[in-house]
Amino acid sequence: MRIILANPRGFCAGVNMAIECLERALDFFGPPVYVYHEIVHNKYVVDRFKGRGTVFVESLDEVPEGSPLLYSAHGVSPQIREQARGRRLVAVDATCPLVTKVHLEAIKYAREGYTIFLIGHEGHDEVIGTMGEAPEQMVLVETAEDVEKLDIGNPEKLAYLTQTTLSVDDANLVIAALRRRFPQIANPPKDDICYATQNRQEGVRELASRSDLVLVLGSQNSSNSRRLAEIALSLGVPSHLIDGVSEIRAEWFEGVGTVLITAGASAPEDVVQECVDYLVRNHGATMEEAYVREENVHFPLPKSLRELLPAGSR
């Protein structure tokens, strides 16, 4: 058996920044540190931080007044920020800067009187936070079919934004449908789908054809990880989205000569290596790394955390 290990894979700059924020906050405040939603959508990461005394909450009512609170990488609505101030919480904003970019675009379009279509998945933490910036002026659109059902009062001032972790192909289908129906629709000057999401998707598109099976490391509630598995399946290659080696099934590998392994942007590298070790140990697999793109993006710690830390540890 041969393993093709996709590069880039795993943690992106936004996830690295969010995880470092939480690690530094735990060191500085000591446990418990509270996080609104999961810091990133990955079971292994969340469980590891729970073991260090992190408390993940779905309501700020669960957070004692005056406690340290992190906003997850997916961002939060202005209403949550206001509620945190009301409870005198020491808030650290670990929102990915690329998500913040979408929030700022929503604010800009809303101030200018636009109706904004947000292309994304209902119920996703990022979508909830973004729509909170202008709830009266934003409409969630999930599919091209949804576009045909839209009933818009003022079609002259329309704009669209996208969730950062979508499938590029799926987003383009919805964007094309919006442009057909509303040719004058405005869009942000730079694509909202993040560089890491696009790079990992491009890797699957390029490498899946050389594989008999694709393993995607990532959690089921990770939007970008799910997209990777879906892309492989759309190309006719069997694909499985797994959290780790414990979910691997021996029957998947019957008649399989080449396995492509990749990981969503919130999946840690150690779970990737455990899967590689499993295939080497059980199938005598050899490995090659395949480089599709080079990534050198780094996001600094947010100002809200840097101001709390001693000068030498920022």
Backbone bond lengths (Angstrom), bond angles and torsions (degrees), N, CA, C in turn:
res aa  C-N    CA-C-N  psi(-1)  N-CA   C-N-CA  omega(-1)  CA-C   N-CA-C  phi
1 M - - - 1.467 - - 1.520 109.59 -
2 R 1.345 114.77 147.35 1.459 121.15 178.34 1.526 108.92 -120.70
3 I 1.326 116.39 137.52 1.464 121.92 175.41 1.521 108.65 -106.70
4 I 1.330 116.52 130.21 1.459 121.69 167.90 1.524 106.38 -104.28
5 L 1.310 116.73 119.06 1.461 122.14 -178.80 1.520 108.58 -101.86
6 A 1.334 116.09 113.32 1.461 120.89 -172.95 1.524 111.58 -73.48
7 N 1.306 115.02 139.15 1.459 122.14 173.14 1.527 108.91 -130.85
8 P 1.340 118.57 129.75 1.458 127.04 2.46 1.531 111.47 -80.03
9 R 1.322 113.93 161.21 1.470 121.86 177.87 1.524 107.19 -152.15
10 G 1.335 115.25 166.53 1.456 119.75 171.60 1.514 113.91 68.87
11 F 1.337 114.89 -153.09 1.460 122.31 -169.06 1.532 112.94 -49.17
12 C 1.325 114.51 134.09 1.460 121.87 172.43 1.524 108.23 -99.50
13 A 1.331 116.61 177.45 1.465 120.87 -177.54 1.523 111.82 -63.07
14 G 1.345 117.26 -37.95 1.462 120.49 179.94 1.512 112.52 -66.06
15 V 1.327 116.58 -40.53 1.465 120.72 178.07 1.531 110.14 -68.59
16 N 1.325 116.92 -43.99 1.473 119.58 176.67 1.522 111.04 -56.27
17 M 1.324 116.78 -44.28 1.459 120.88 -179.53 1.524 111.13 -63.87
18 A 1.341 117.36 -45.23 1.464 121.08 -178.32 1.525 111.20 -63.35
19 I 1.324 116.47 -42.53 1.463 120.54 179.89 1.530 110.85 -66.27
20 E 1.345 116.50 -41.58 1.469 119.15 177.43 1.527 110.71 -63.71
21 C 1.342 116.59 -38.02 1.469 119.87 176.42 1.516 111.23 -56.73
22 L 1.320 116.52 -46.77 1.456 120.14 -177.15 1.530 110.99 -68.87
23 E 1.324 116.69 -40.04 1.463 119.36 177.68 1.527 111.13 -61.33
24 R 1.340 116.24 -44.70 1.469 120.40 179.98 1.534 110.75 -66.22
25 A 1.329 116.32 -38.32 1.462 119.85 179.98 1.530 110.63 -65.02
26 L 1.334 117.07 -40.62 1.457 120.58 177.77 1.530 110.90 -63.71
27 D 1.333 115.54 -40.70 1.462 119.32 178.42 1.529 111.02 -65.30
28 F 1.335 116.19 -39.63 1.468 120.73 -174.03 1.532 112.05 -78.36
29 F 1.332 116.36 -50.01 1.471 120.71 -175.98 1.525 112.42 -86.60
30 G 1.335 115.89 -30.35 1.453 120.16 -167.54 1.521 109.70 78.27
31 P 1.347 117.64 159.44 1.466 119.13 179.62 1.526 111.00 -73.00
32 P 1.353 117.18 153.74 1.456 124.97 -1.02 1.531 112.58 -86.26
33 V 1.319 115.21 143.22 1.459 121.99 167.21 1.527 106.22 -111.00
34 Y 1.320 116.94 132.85 1.458 122.00 -177.21 1.530 110.25 -96.73
35 V 1.327 115.79 144.07 1.467 121.67 177.67 1.515 108.22 -129.54
36 Y 1.337 115.38 128.89 1.461 120.07 177.63 1.522 108.65 -81.29
37 H 1.325 116.66 113.43 1.465 125.75 -170.50 1.538 109.54 70.43
38 E 1.321 116.24 177.67 1.463 120.21 175.87 1.524 109.02 -67.71
39 I 1.326 116.87 140.61 1.466 120.28 -178.41 1.531 109.92 -58.85
40 V 1.323 117.46 -43.43 1.464 124.75 167.23 1.520 106.01 -141.98
41 H 1.309 117.27 162.59 1.455 120.17 -177.16 1.530 110.21 -85.78
42 N 1.327 115.14 77.34 1.451 119.61 175.80 1.526 109.39 -151.48
43 K 1.322 115.91 125.90 1.471 122.05 -175.46 1.525 111.63 -60.22
44 Y 1.339 117.57 -45.07 1.458 120.51 -176.59 1.524 111.40 -64.11
45 V 1.323 116.01 -42.77 1.464 119.77 -179.91 1.528 110.44 -64.91
46 V 1.321 116.05 -46.24 1.465 120.43 -178.67 1.531 110.90 -63.09
47 D 1.335 117.42 -45.22 1.462 120.36 -179.35 1.531 111.37 -63.84
48 R 1.328 116.87 -37.65 1.468 119.91 179.33 1.522 110.22 -63.58
49 F 1.314 117.48 -42.03 1.465 119.45 -179.70 1.529 111.71 -72.89
50 K 1.324 117.04 -32.29 1.474 118.39 174.06 1.527 109.90 -59.35
51 G 1.335 115.99 -38.92 1.448 120.62 179.45 1.518 113.40 -65.41
52 R 1.340 116.66 -19.80 1.472 120.89 179.00 1.530 112.26 -97.10
53 G 1.331 116.71 3.62 1.453 119.11 176.74 1.506 115.53 100.98
54 T 1.335 116.92 14.89 1.463 120.77 175.20 1.527 109.12 -81.19
55 V 1.331 116.12 138.59 1.462 121.28 177.55 1.526 107.72 -115.93
56 F 1.330 116.41 116.19 1.459 121.78 178.96 1.528 108.72 -92.37
57 V 1.324 116.40 129.85 1.466 120.60 -174.46 1.525 110.11 -126.72
58 E 1.320 115.21 154.11 1.463 121.76 175.71 1.522 111.43 -106.69
59 S 1.328 117.17 -5.84 1.462 122.64 177.94 1.519 108.67 -143.33
60 L 1.332 116.45 138.28 1.463 119.27 178.77 1.522 111.90 -70.27
61 D 1.339 117.49 -12.99 1.460 120.05 174.35 1.524 111.31 -63.37
62 E 1.338 116.58 -19.71 1.466 121.29 179.56 1.528 112.16 -81.71
63 V 1.336 117.32 -8.01 1.463 121.64 -174.45 1.532 109.39 -101.24
64 P 1.318 119.43 120.99 1.468 120.70 178.05 1.530 111.32 -59.96
65 E 1.322 116.34 143.65 1.465 120.44 -179.90 1.525 110.57 -55.70
66 G 1.346 114.96 140.22 1.459 121.12 177.27 1.515 115.15 81.55
67 S 1.344 118.20 1.31 1.469 121.22 -176.71 1.525 111.79 -80.94
68 P 1.353 117.20 159.61 1.465 119.93 172.63 1.521 110.64 -73.98
69 L 1.325 115.34 138.06 1.466 121.49 -177.68 1.519 109.37 -137.92
70 L 1.329 116.31 130.88 1.463 121.10 173.31 1.524 109.32 -104.72
71 Y 1.331 115.23 138.36 1.463 120.57 167.31 1.520 107.27 -87.70
72 S 1.321 116.97 135.46 1.462 121.15 -174.99 1.522 111.52 -68.46
73 A 1.326 115.36 171.68 1.466 121.62 -179.09 1.519 112.57 -61.07
74 H 1.341 117.29 -19.51 1.471 120.66 -175.02 1.525 113.22 -83.86
75 G 1.341 117.29 -8.76 1.462 120.02 177.82 1.515 112.62 86.65
76 V 1.335 114.65 163.77 1.464 120.95 179.64 1.524 109.08 -136.76
77 S 1.315 115.26 166.78 1.462 121.56 -179.63 1.532 110.53 -82.43
78 P 1.333 117.74 161.55 1.470 120.46 175.10 1.532 112.49 -58.69
79 Q 1.327 116.72 -29.90 1.456 120.26 -179.91 1.539 111.06 -63.78
80 I 1.334 116.73 -38.35 1.461 120.69 178.06 1.528 110.33 -68.33
81 R 1.312 117.50 -40.43 1.467 120.45 178.10 1.535 110.36 -61.89
82 E 1.319 116.12 -41.66 1.456 120.00 179.51 1.525 111.03 -65.34
83 Q 1.319 115.81 -41.24 1.465 120.16 178.58 1.529 110.68 -63.22
84 A 1.341 116.78 -39.05 1.468 120.38 178.53 1.528 110.96 -63.94
85 R 1.330 116.92 -40.76 1.470 119.74 177.50 1.523 110.64 -63.08
86 G 1.338 116.13 -39.86 1.456 120.31 179.78 1.520 113.00 -63.68
87 R 1.323 116.72 -27.69 1.467 120.99 179.91 1.534 111.17 -97.23
88 R 1.321 116.62 8.65 1.471 123.38 178.16 1.532 111.82 55.26
89 L 1.334 115.83 38.84 1.462 119.91 179.09 1.532 109.83 -79.92
90 V 1.311 116.09 146.20 1.466 121.05 176.87 1.524 107.00 -87.41
91 A 1.325 115.76 93.54 1.462 121.17 -169.73 1.523 111.34 -88.17
92 V 1.327 114.97 133.18 1.465 123.10 172.61 1.526 106.82 -118.91
93 D 1.313 115.81 123.84 1.459 120.64 -173.95 1.523 110.19 -94.67
94 A 1.334 116.39 102.53 1.465 121.55 179.18 1.526 111.90 -96.61
95 T 1.338 117.08 20.93 1.467 120.88 179.01 1.529 110.21 -61.20
96 C 1.317 116.76 134.69 1.460 120.82 174.84 1.532 109.47 -58.76
97 P 1.330 118.85 132.67 1.467 120.48 179.61 1.528 113.73 -57.26
98 L 1.329 117.58 -27.01 1.463 119.47 179.06 1.528 111.29 -73.85
99 V 1.332 116.83 -28.29 1.467 120.57 172.81 1.530 109.34 -73.56
100 T 1.331 116.20 -41.64 1.466 119.90 176.76 1.520 110.88 -57.03
101 K 1.329 116.71 -38.89 1.474 121.36 177.04 1.537 111.10 -55.56
102 V 1.333 116.66 -43.26 1.470 120.29 -179.88 1.534 109.80 -67.00
103 H 1.330 117.35 -39.76 1.468 121.06 177.25 1.529 110.54 -59.13
104 L 1.317 116.27 -44.80 1.467 120.23 -178.84 1.531 111.20 -65.48
105 E 1.322 116.22 -36.39 1.469 119.57 176.58 1.528 110.33 -65.11
106 A 1.340 116.23 -40.76 1.465 119.71 178.28 1.524 110.73 -61.72
107 I 1.327 116.76 -43.75 1.468 120.75 178.98 1.522 110.35 -61.10
108 K 1.327 117.28 -45.00 1.470 122.07 -178.74 1.528 111.13 -60.79
109 Y 1.332 116.50 -50.64 1.472 119.61 -178.88 1.529 111.04 -63.97
110 A 1.328 116.53 -38.97 1.466 119.53 -179.68 1.521 111.09 -63.77
111 R 1.321 117.15 -42.19 1.465 120.76 178.86 1.521 112.05 -62.67
112 E 1.323 115.99 -30.36 1.466 120.66 -179.01 1.523 112.32 -88.04
113 G 1.341 116.41 5.68 1.460 120.25 173.66 1.512 115.81 84.78
114 Y 1.324 117.61 18.40 1.462 120.68 -179.72 1.531 111.57 -82.27
115 T 1.322 115.05 150.01 1.457 121.38 160.27 1.518 106.65 -87.59
116 I 1.326 116.35 129.70 1.469 120.95 -172.03 1.525 109.74 -113.75
117 F 1.321 115.92 124.52 1.463 120.91 172.49 1.522 108.07 -92.11
118 L 1.322 116.81 122.22 1.456 120.95 175.56 1.522 107.86 -101.94
119 I 1.319 116.25 115.70 1.458 121.38 178.38 1.527 107.53 -85.59
120 G 1.326 116.64 116.70 1.456 119.30 -175.96 1.509 111.89 -178.32
121 H 1.317 115.52 -172.24 1.466 122.23 -175.85 1.529 109.96 -105.74
122 E 1.313 115.06 124.82 1.458 120.56 -179.03 1.528 110.81 -58.28
123 G 1.340 115.42 134.78 1.446 120.95 176.79 1.512 114.59 88.47
124 H 1.334 118.59 -10.41 1.464 120.10 178.49 1.527 109.00 -69.87
125 D 1.337 116.39 140.91 1.468 120.60 -176.62 1.526 112.14 -54.43
126 E 1.320 116.62 -41.72 1.469 119.57 -179.07 1.519 110.97 -63.95
127 V 1.308 117.38 -42.68 1.466 121.63 -179.27 1.527 110.58 -64.07
128 I 1.321 117.15 -43.11 1.471 121.08 179.74 1.526 109.82 -60.20
129 G 1.339 116.80 -44.99 1.455 120.21 179.90 1.508 113.18 -64.74
130 T 1.332 116.84 -44.12 1.465 120.82 -178.92 1.518 111.54 -65.48
131 M 1.322 117.15 -43.75 1.467 119.99 -178.70 1.522 111.29 -66.18
132 G 1.320 116.78 -24.83 1.454 120.12 177.53 1.517 113.81 -66.67
133 E 1.344 117.61 -16.25 1.470 120.58 178.85 1.528 112.28 -70.53
134 A 1.329 116.43 -28.54 1.468 119.91 -178.68 1.523 109.23 -155.80
135 P 1.334 117.22 64.64 1.469 119.97 -171.30 1.526 114.33 -61.03
136 E 1.337 116.97 -28.22 1.467 119.29 -178.53 1.527 112.20 -78.65
137 Q 1.335 116.97 -16.27 1.468 119.82 -174.06 1.521 113.27 -116.89
138 M 1.337 117.64 2.86 1.460 120.24 -177.05 1.512 111.44 -111.12
139 V 1.323 114.79 140.55 1.462 122.56 179.36 1.526 107.68 -126.79
140 L 1.326 117.45 125.25 1.462 121.04 179.27 1.531 109.56 -80.48
141 V 1.325 115.36 131.55 1.468 121.93 177.53 1.523 107.05 -125.95
142 E 1.328 117.39 121.74 1.465 120.57 -177.23 1.522 112.93 -100.46
143 T 1.332 117.81 -34.88 1.468 121.18 -174.31 1.521 110.48 -136.49
144 A 1.328 114.66 166.22 1.466 119.94 176.26 1.531 110.28 -62.50
145 E 1.332 116.73 -32.09 1.467 119.96 178.59 1.525 111.09 -64.03
146 D 1.339 116.35 -34.32 1.462 119.82 178.77 1.527 111.70 -61.26
147 V 1.328 116.30 -31.46 1.470 120.44 -177.03 1.528 111.08 -61.21
148 E 1.327 116.10 -37.61 1.467 119.90 -177.84 1.528 112.04 -68.30
149 K 1.327 117.25 -20.57 1.469 120.68 -177.92 1.521 112.96 -92.60
150 L 1.331 117.22 -2.92 1.467 120.24 -175.03 1.518 111.13 -67.76
151 D 1.318 115.25 136.20 1.470 121.86 176.72 1.522 107.29 -121.04
152 I 1.321 116.15 100.01 1.452 122.23 -172.21 1.519 110.45 -112.14
153 G 1.344 115.04 127.95 1.463 119.80 -177.80 1.513 113.69 -71.91
154 N 1.343 118.14 -42.88 1.460 121.86 -177.51 1.522 109.48 -121.57
155 P 1.344 117.64 92.25 1.467 119.67 -176.46 1.524 113.78 -76.56
156 E 1.329 117.45 0.79 1.468 120.34 -177.60 1.524 112.40 -79.29
157 K 1.318 117.51 -29.06 1.469 120.12 -176.80 1.532 109.00 -121.55
158 L 1.321 114.69 82.95 1.455 121.62 -178.60 1.519 109.52 -124.71
159 A 1.320 116.36 146.29 1.459 121.87 176.17 1.522 108.25 -146.42
160 Y 1.341 116.17 159.42 1.463 118.92 174.89 1.522 109.99 -128.27
161 L 1.333 114.24 150.52 1.455 124.19 172.40 1.523 107.60 -132.31
162 T 1.325 117.08 164.85 1.463 118.88 179.09 1.520 111.42 -131.89
163 Q 1.318 115.04 148.35 1.457 121.82 167.17 1.525 107.99 -57.99
164 T 1.320 118.02 142.65 1.462 120.17 -171.57 1.526 113.76 -74.61
165 T 1.335 118.51 -17.14 1.463 120.88 -171.34 1.526 113.45 -109.60
166 L 1.313 117.01 22.37 1.460 120.24 -178.54 1.523 112.26 -76.02
167 S 1.323 115.77 163.29 1.456 121.16 164.78 1.530 108.05 -66.77
168 V 1.322 115.98 128.57 1.466 120.08 179.35 1.529 109.88 -58.88
169 D 1.330 117.30 -43.26 1.466 120.82 -178.77 1.518 111.42 -62.95
170 D 1.347 116.53 -45.24 1.470 119.79 -179.43 1.517 111.02 -64.10
171 A 1.334 116.05 -42.81 1.467 119.47 179.09 1.531 110.82 -61.51
172 N 1.330 116.05 -41.15 1.469 119.30 -179.10 1.519 112.02 -64.35
173 L 1.333 117.33 -32.72 1.472 120.11 176.50 1.526 110.70 -64.12
174 V 1.338 116.82 -42.60 1.463 120.55 179.84 1.531 110.27 -69.50
175 I 1.326 116.26 -41.66 1.466 120.01 179.00 1.528 110.62 -61.21
176 A 1.333 116.60 -42.80 1.471 119.99 178.71 1.526 110.93 -61.85
177 A 1.333 116.31 -40.86 1.468 120.14 178.53 1.532 110.75 -64.34
178 L 1.333 116.80 -41.30 1.468 120.32 177.49 1.524 110.82 -62.97
179 R 1.328 116.89 -41.88 1.468 120.19 -178.29 1.535 111.49 -68.41
180 R 1.330 116.40 -34.64 1.476 119.10 177.20 1.521 109.99 -64.99
181 R 1.309 116.16 -42.95 1.465 119.19 -175.96 1.532 112.13 -80.97
182 F 1.335 115.88 -34.77 1.479 120.48 -178.17 1.524 108.77 -128.86
183 P 1.326 118.51 79.41 1.472 121.27 -173.71 1.525 113.79 -57.86
184 Q 1.318 117.57 -24.14 1.466 120.81 -176.72 1.518 112.66 -89.72
185 I 1.318 119.08 4.57 1.464 121.86 -173.44 1.533 110.60 -60.40
186 A 1.323 115.58 138.87 1.463 121.46 179.70 1.521 110.43 -90.51
187 N 1.323 115.55 156.80 1.459 120.66 178.30 1.515 109.45 -143.20
188 P 1.337 116.97 157.01 1.468 119.27 -179.81 1.515 110.46 -64.29
189 P 1.346 117.01 152.33 1.468 119.64 -177.21 1.515 113.71 -63.65
190 K 1.355 117.41 -23.87 1.462 120.72 179.48 1.517 109.08 -129.31
191 D 1.328 115.29 140.36 1.461 123.03 -178.93 1.528 110.68 -49.73
192 D 1.346 116.51 137.78 1.466 120.91 179.81 1.525 113.13 -81.98
193 I 1.341 117.78 -27.86 1.464 119.51 -177.83 1.521 108.48 -66.84
194 C 1.317 117.07 128.99 1.464 120.40 -167.26 1.521 111.49 -72.29
195 Y 1.335 114.43 155.58 1.460 122.35 -177.27 1.529 110.90 -57.19
196 A 1.341 117.65 -40.44 1.459 121.06 -175.69 1.526 110.95 -68.83
197 T 1.329 116.07 -41.31 1.462 120.31 176.32 1.524 110.18 -58.49
198 Q 1.333 116.05 -47.50 1.465 119.88 -178.75 1.527 111.13 -64.30
199 N 1.328 117.44 -43.23 1.465 120.27 -177.54 1.522 112.01 -63.64
200 R 1.330 117.33 -41.43 1.457 119.93 -179.19 1.528 110.71 -69.67
201 Q 1.323 116.75 -36.68 1.467 119.91 176.00 1.526 110.97 -65.84
202 E 1.326 116.09 -41.67 1.466 119.72 178.65 1.523 110.54 -61.87
203 G 1.324 116.75 -37.81 1.455 120.50 178.17 1.518 112.13 -60.62
204 V 1.339 116.59 -44.53 1.469 119.80 178.62 1.524 110.60 -64.63
205 R 1.328 116.36 -43.92 1.477 118.64 -179.81 1.528 111.46 -60.06
206 E 1.312 116.32 -39.69 1.462 120.50 -175.69 1.525 112.06 -77.98
207 L 1.330 118.09 -35.23 1.463 121.13 -169.65 1.525 114.30 -100.89
208 A 1.341 117.17 -20.28 1.472 118.97 -175.75 1.523 112.00 -61.71
209 S 1.339 116.95 -32.81 1.465 119.98 -177.85 1.529 112.17 -66.09
210 R 1.324 117.02 -18.02 1.468 121.36 178.23 1.526 111.64 -92.78
211 S 1.342 116.63 6.83 1.469 120.94 -170.61 1.527 110.77 -124.47
212 D 1.332 114.61 156.02 1.462 121.25 173.38 1.522 111.54 -98.29
213 L 1.325 116.96 -16.55 1.460 122.59 -176.36 1.523 107.97 -155.58
214 V 1.339 116.07 143.65 1.467 120.97 176.85 1.522 109.00 -120.28
215 L 1.329 116.71 128.71 1.465 122.41 171.44 1.519 107.92 -109.05
216 V 1.328 115.77 123.74 1.462 121.53 176.97 1.522 107.70 -110.13
217 L 1.323 116.75 121.01 1.458 120.91 175.81 1.525 108.23 -85.96
218 G 1.337 115.26 125.55 1.449 120.57 -179.11 1.516 109.77 164.50
219 S 1.324 116.22 162.54 1.463 121.06 -178.77 1.524 111.23 -89.56
220 Q 1.334 115.28 157.50 1.466 120.27 -176.79 1.525 112.50 -63.95
221 N 1.336 117.43 -26.45 1.469 118.94 -179.80 1.528 112.74 -92.32
222 S 1.341 116.44 9.97 1.462 121.29 175.43 1.519 109.09 -90.98
223 S 1.329 116.20 110.39 1.461 120.86 -176.81 1.522 111.69 -59.25
224 N 1.323 117.41 -46.92 1.466 118.60 -175.88 1.528 111.49 -68.44
225 S 1.337 118.08 -31.86 1.465 120.63 177.79 1.530 110.86 -68.72
226 R 1.319 115.98 -42.48 1.472 119.91 178.42 1.524 111.16 -60.21
227 R 1.336 115.93 -38.93 1.462 119.13 -179.78 1.529 111.32 -61.88
228 L 1.330 117.27 -37.61 1.467 120.36 -179.62 1.530 110.76 -61.85
229 A 1.326 115.99 -45.08 1.465 119.51 179.04 1.530 110.78 -64.92
230 E 1.330 116.37 -39.48 1.465 120.45 179.99 1.524 111.79 -65.24
231 I 1.321 116.88 -38.26 1.464 119.94 179.24 1.520 110.43 -63.19
232 A 1.325 116.86 -45.50 1.464 119.97 178.72 1.529 110.97 -59.26
233 L 1.335 116.37 -44.79 1.469 119.82 179.18 1.516 111.43 -62.82
234 S 1.343 116.49 -37.71 1.471 119.84 179.82 1.521 111.78 -65.88
235 L 1.340 116.30 -22.58 1.462 121.50 177.96 1.531 111.68 -90.16
236 G 1.332 116.48 3.52 1.454 120.92 176.92 1.515 115.08 84.88
237 V 1.337 116.46 15.84 1.465 120.14 -179.30 1.528 108.59 -108.47
238 P 1.332 118.85 125.59 1.464 120.14 177.82 1.523 110.60 -54.74
239 S 1.338 115.69 138.26 1.456 119.96 -174.38 1.517 109.96 -144.03
240 H 1.340 115.67 144.68 1.455 121.01 178.42 1.524 109.66 -134.09
241 L 1.322 115.88 130.86 1.461 122.51 174.37 1.521 107.45 -95.92
242 I 1.330 116.24 118.75 1.469 120.22 -175.31 1.526 110.09 -133.16
243 D 1.334 115.18 150.11 1.456 120.22 176.08 1.520 111.98 -78.00
244 G 1.323 116.32 -30.20 1.458 118.92 -177.62 1.513 111.50 -175.77
245 V 1.326 115.52 -174.68 1.459 121.95 -172.08 1.523 112.38 -62.53
246 S 1.334 118.07 -26.39 1.467 120.68 -177.73 1.525 112.38 -65.38
247 E 1.331 117.71 -17.79 1.461 121.10 -178.80 1.526 113.04 -94.79
248 I 1.325 117.06 -3.73 1.472 120.48 179.21 1.528 109.68 -68.60
249 R 1.330 116.31 139.71 1.463 122.50 177.67 1.528 109.30 -116.60
250 A 1.314 115.61 132.16 1.467 120.68 -175.03 1.524 112.30 -59.16
251 E 1.350 116.69 -34.64 1.463 119.38 -175.62 1.526 113.18 -66.95
252 W 1.329 117.76 -17.26 1.471 119.67 178.94 1.529 112.01 -62.45
253 F 1.340 116.91 -23.70 1.461 120.14 -168.16 1.520 113.55 -101.46
254 E 1.336 117.17 6.71 1.466 119.65 178.10 1.529 109.61 -65.85
255 G 1.311 116.10 122.21 1.463 121.27 179.77 1.517 114.45 74.58
256 V 1.330 118.17 10.00 1.465 122.20 -177.83 1.523 109.90 -93.67
257 G 1.336 115.80 126.35 1.461 120.73 178.38 1.513 113.46 -100.37
258 T 1.349 116.32 -33.47 1.467 120.28 -176.37 1.521 109.87 -133.36
259 V 1.332 115.81 130.36 1.468 122.12 179.36 1.530 108.74 -117.18
260 L 1.326 116.18 125.52 1.460 120.94 171.61 1.519 108.40 -91.10
261 I 1.325 116.73 127.81 1.464 121.42 176.45 1.522 108.41 -116.09
262 T 1.321 115.34 129.22 1.454 121.24 174.29 1.522 107.78 -139.99
263 A 1.333 116.23 178.37 1.470 119.71 -177.90 1.509 109.35 -148.52
264 G 1.330 115.52 141.41 1.447 120.77 175.82 1.521 111.32 -66.35
265 A 1.325 115.60 168.59 1.468 120.94 -172.06 1.519 113.71 -69.68
266 S 1.335 118.46 -9.20 1.463 120.81 178.04 1.525 112.57 -111.59
267 A 1.332 117.92 9.94 1.469 121.60 -177.39 1.516 110.86 -97.00
268 P 1.349 118.55 128.17 1.463 120.86 -178.20 1.522 112.56 -73.02
269 E 1.328 115.48 153.31 1.466 121.48 -176.15 1.522 112.07 -67.48
270 D 1.325 119.02 -28.71 1.463 118.51 -177.31 1.524 112.18 -64.95
271 V 1.352 117.92 -31.13 1.470 118.39 178.26 1.527 110.48 -72.76
272 V 1.328 116.83 -30.24 1.467 120.75 174.36 1.526 109.54 -63.35
273 Q 1.329 115.84 -48.85 1.464 119.94 -176.65 1.529 111.83 -65.16
274 E 1.330 117.71 -32.95 1.462 120.27 176.29 1.530 110.85 -62.85
275 C 1.334 116.58 -37.96 1.469 119.82 178.28 1.529 111.24 -70.13
276 V 1.319 116.43 -39.69 1.465 120.16 175.48 1.536 109.48 -60.03
277 D 1.321 116.77 -47.07 1.472 121.10 -179.79 1.529 110.97 -60.21
278 Y 1.336 116.68 -38.44 1.469 120.77 179.16 1.529 110.38 -60.65
279 L 1.328 116.54 -45.80 1.467 120.14 -177.45 1.523 111.18 -70.76
280 V 1.325 117.50 -35.31 1.466 120.37 176.05 1.519 109.76 -65.16
281 R 1.319 116.11 -43.74 1.467 121.77 -175.89 1.528 111.74 -70.88
282 N 1.319 117.56 -41.75 1.466 121.15 -172.61 1.519 114.35 -95.73
283 H 1.337 116.99 -19.66 1.472 119.58 -176.35 1.516 112.51 -129.83
284 G 1.322 117.18 7.14 1.462 119.55 -179.51 1.512 112.91 59.73
285 A 1.317 116.75 31.70 1.465 121.27 -172.70 1.525 111.59 -68.43
286 T 1.323 114.39 146.77 1.464 121.57 169.01 1.523 108.00 -107.32
287 M 1.328 116.42 158.71 1.464 119.06 -172.03 1.520 111.97 -128.82
288 E 1.328 114.76 142.51 1.460 120.95 169.13 1.523 108.55 -131.67
289 E 1.322 116.76 143.03 1.462 121.06 176.32 1.517 108.46 -95.46
290 A 1.319 116.49 133.13 1.461 122.00 -179.61 1.523 108.97 -114.99
291 Y 1.311 117.10 118.34 1.462 122.34 -176.35 1.531 109.66 -98.36
292 V 1.331 114.68 120.64 1.463 121.12 179.89 1.522 110.77 -102.09
293 R 1.319 115.95 -40.84 1.463 122.17 179.66 1.528 108.84 -143.82
294 E 1.310 116.25 155.48 1.457 120.17 172.83 1.522 108.71 -102.91
295 E 1.323 117.47 135.93 1.466 121.99 179.02 1.524 110.12 -119.25
296 N 1.323 115.69 127.77 1.462 120.96 178.08 1.521 111.08 -133.31
297 V 1.329 116.74 30.88 1.466 121.00 -175.85 1.529 109.44 -85.68
298 H 1.318 115.95 137.70 1.461 121.56 176.64 1.524 108.64 -140.29
299 F 1.335 116.29 133.48 1.465 121.07 175.97 1.526 109.38 -109.99
300 P 1.330 118.08 130.86 1.468 120.11 178.30 1.520 111.31 -70.71
301 L 1.316 115.69 162.46 1.463 120.09 174.21 1.531 109.22 -60.55
302 P 1.324 117.54 146.13 1.470 119.76 -179.22 1.525 111.71 -65.33
303 K 1.326 114.37 152.21 1.464 120.70 -177.94 1.525 111.59 -57.22
304 S 1.326 117.48 -37.41 1.463 121.35 -177.74 1.517 111.70 -60.49
305 L 1.351 117.56 -30.44 1.461 120.70 178.16 1.525 110.51 -87.74
306 R 1.333 117.40 -41.10 1.469 120.13 -179.82 1.518 111.43 -57.57
307 E 1.323 116.55 -35.76 1.480 120.22 -179.11 1.516 112.31 -68.58
308 L 1.332 117.50 -23.05 1.458 121.28 179.60 1.527 112.53 -85.75
309 L 1.322 117.23 -29.27 1.455 121.11 -171.47 1.527 110.98 -81.20
310 P 1.334 116.89 150.86 1.461 119.74 172.61 1.525 110.76 -58.48
311 A 1.313 117.49 149.23 1.464 122.48 -172.78 1.519 112.50 -53.83
312 G 1.323 118.12 -38.75 1.460 120.52 -175.40 1.515 114.45 -75.23
313 S 1.347 118.74 -9.50 1.480 120.51 -175.44 1.513 112.98 -112.99
314 R 1.352 117.07 13.57 1.467 119.08 -177.99 1.511 112.32 -85.29
